[in-house]
């Protein structure tokens, strides 16, 4: 009898972000292809409690640190950093000894910090892996922490380059959502095998012919997403109505933002919806006139693909991985990050010409229907030379 392949899709912990959603969908799609796939999570304690309960229902999930003595699961977030925590450093030394040598034939790894444990599993347990590098450590440090790290920034970036190269060198293949970081990856290791595997969505079979009068924004809201930039847009477009959908990672930051909205008297312009189910999210996408993303996401940019799958056009920063799937000014609009003039111009165009907005959304939806399914995504993963 042919041995059934055992694949682990590895993440560090559960969050409400696009990376975790992609990992969950990969496991589901691989299992539909009769692959014995599981979601493998380094740490049970998530960034948010009970993330994606509807998507994870019935999903085989392994929490590796459940196998450790309780005192060894101790962790804390390092000062300055949003997610980098003590367990990212300790678990590579601990978890390989609670994983059996043949427990997994191969790992699909998501995230740079997660890859440190994957490297140890490879060296100690002989489990090979490929890593999705959505954003390299060097890029994150330079983009998100220049003020926090101040005069030490260059030193930290050098260290980040070393860690990024360690991940690249130990991965069978480097998996990416687009070309944004490929030059950096090749600079660190010219021999690296890079494979572009775009995420997917569950597109609607039929899209709405009418749109409601609101602009949709979707993300896991936190300080790095800079929601305060919306105030610049409202000043230029006092008639705009924005719905902000997605979990707020920190309640205190949400309260601070709500207070700023009230002080500026923008309550009629901004509706903070918060976390929703996947079914509710699909409905918001389908009803919106346009999806707006103002914060650049070089790794990919899932909201635009999800909007397209629901027949809604988008305005997003140029250069993201998702931009390679669509055509500028045909399916959506690509602008420079925080280019207020271009953003407001395109928003006014779509809000005042619903027919154009609907047609652009239909164009994007047709591309998704033909090209982007989770089954195709899973088949691309199986094309990796896993040596199974």
Secondary structure as the mmCIF struct_conf table of DSSP 4:
data_model
#
loop_
_struct_conf.conf_type_id
_struct_conf.id
_struct_conf.beg_label_comp_id
_struct_conf.beg_label_asym_id
_struct_conf.beg_label_seq_id
_struct_conf.end_label_comp_id
_struct_conf.end_label_asym_id
_struct_conf.end_label_seq_id
HELX_LH_PP_P HELX_LH_PP_P1 UNK A 2 UNK A 5
STRN STRN1 UNK A 6 UNK A 11
BEND BEND1 UNK A 12 UNK A 13
BEND BEND2 UNK A 16 UNK A 17
HELX_RH_AL_P HELX_RH_AL_P1 UNK A 18 UNK A 32
TURN_TY1_P TURN_TY1_P1 UNK A 33 UNK A 34
STRN STRN2 UNK A 36 UNK A 41
BEND BEND3 UNK A 42 UNK A 42
BEND BEND4 UNK A 44 UNK A 45
BEND BEND5 UNK A 47 UNK A 48
TURN_TY1_P TURN_TY1_P2 UNK A 49 UNK A 52
HELX_RH_AL_P HELX_RH_AL_P2 UNK A 53 UNK A 56
TURN_TY1_P TURN_TY1_P3 UNK A 57 UNK A 58
STRN STRN3 UNK A 61 UNK A 63
HELX_RH_3T_P HELX_RH_3T_P1 UNK A 64 UNK A 67
BEND BEND6 UNK A 68 UNK A 68
HELX_RH_3T_P HELX_RH_3T_P2 UNK A 70 UNK A 73
STRN STRN4 UNK A 77 UNK A 77
HELX_LH_PP_P HELX_LH_PP_P2 UNK A 78 UNK A 78
TURN_TY1_P TURN_TY1_P4 UNK A 79 UNK A 80
BEND BEND7 UNK A 82 UNK A 83
STRN STRN5 UNK A 85 UNK A 85
HELX_RH_AL_P HELX_RH_AL_P3 UNK A 86 UNK A 94
HELX_RH_3T_P HELX_RH_3T_P3 UNK A 95 UNK A 98
BEND BEND8 UNK A 99 UNK A 99
TURN_TY1_P TURN_TY1_P5 UNK A 101 UNK A 102
BEND BEND9 UNK A 103 UNK A 103
BEND BEND10 UNK A 105 UNK A 105
STRN STRN6 UNK A 106 UNK A 110
BEND BEND11 UNK A 111 UNK A 111
HELX_RH_AL_P HELX_RH_AL_P4 UNK A 112 UNK A 125
STRN STRN7 UNK A 128 UNK A 132
BEND BEND12 UNK A 134 UNK A 135
HELX_RH_AL_P HELX_RH_AL_P5 UNK A 137 UNK A 144
HELX_RH_AL_P HELX_RH_AL_P6 UNK A 146 UNK A 149
HELX_RH_3T_P HELX_RH_3T_P4 UNK A 150 UNK A 152
HELX_RH_AL_P HELX_RH_AL_P7 UNK A 153 UNK A 170
BEND BEND13 UNK A 172 UNK A 173
STRN STRN8 UNK A 174 UNK A 176
BEND BEND14 UNK A 177 UNK A 179
TURN_TY1_P TURN_TY1_P6 UNK A 180 UNK A 181
HELX_RH_AL_P HELX_RH_AL_P8 UNK A 182 UNK A 188
TURN_TY1_P TURN_TY1_P7 UNK A 190 UNK A 191
STRN STRN9 UNK A 194 UNK A 196
BEND BEND15 UNK A 205 UNK A 206
BEND BEND16 UNK A 209 UNK A 209
BEND BEND17 UNK A 213 UNK A 213
STRN STRN10 UNK A 215 UNK A 218
BEND BEND18 UNK A 219 UNK A 219
STRN STRN11 UNK A 221 UNK A 221
HELX_RH_3T_P HELX_RH_3T_P5 UNK A 223 UNK A 225
HELX_RH_3T_P HELX_RH_3T_P6 UNK A 227 UNK A 229
HELX_RH_AL_P HELX_RH_AL_P9 UNK A 230 UNK A 236
TURN_TY1_P TURN_TY1_P8 UNK A 238 UNK A 239
STRN STRN12 UNK A 242 UNK A 245
BEND BEND19 UNK A 246 UNK A 246
STRN STRN13 UNK A 248 UNK A 248
BEND BEND20 UNK A 249 UNK A 249
HELX_RH_AL_P HELX_RH_AL_P10 UNK A 251 UNK A 263
TURN_TY1_P TURN_TY1_P9 UNK A 264 UNK A 265
TURN_TY1_P TURN_TY1_P10 UNK A 267 UNK A 269
STRN STRN14 UNK A 270 UNK A 274
HELX_RH_AL_P HELX_RH_AL_P11 UNK A 278 UNK A 287
BEND BEND21 UNK A 289 UNK A 289
STRN STRN15 UNK A 290 UNK A 292
BEND BEND22 UNK A 295 UNK A 295
TURN_TY1_P TURN_TY1_P11 UNK A 298 UNK A 299
HELX_RH_AL_P HELX_RH_AL_P12 UNK A 302 UNK A 309
TURN_TY1_P TURN_TY1_P12 UNK A 310 UNK A 311
STRN STRN16 UNK A 314 UNK A 317
TURN_TY1_P TURN_TY1_P13 UNK A 318 UNK A 319
HELX_RH_3T_P HELX_RH_3T_P7 UNK A 321 UNK A 325
BEND BEND23 UNK A 326 UNK A 326
STRN STRN17 UNK A 328 UNK A 328
TURN_TY1_P TURN_TY1_P14 UNK A 329 UNK A 331
STRN STRN18 UNK A 332 UNK A 332
STRN STRN19 UNK A 333 UNK A 335
TURN_TY1_P TURN_TY1_P15 UNK A 337 UNK A 338
HELX_RH_AL_P HELX_RH_AL_P13 UNK A 340 UNK A 352
HELX_RH_AL_P HELX_RH_AL_P14 UNK A 354 UNK A 371
HELX_RH_AL_P HELX_RH_AL_P15 UNK A 374 UNK A 382
TURN_TY1_P TURN_TY1_P16 UNK A 383 UNK A 383
BEND BEND24 UNK A 384 UNK A 384
#
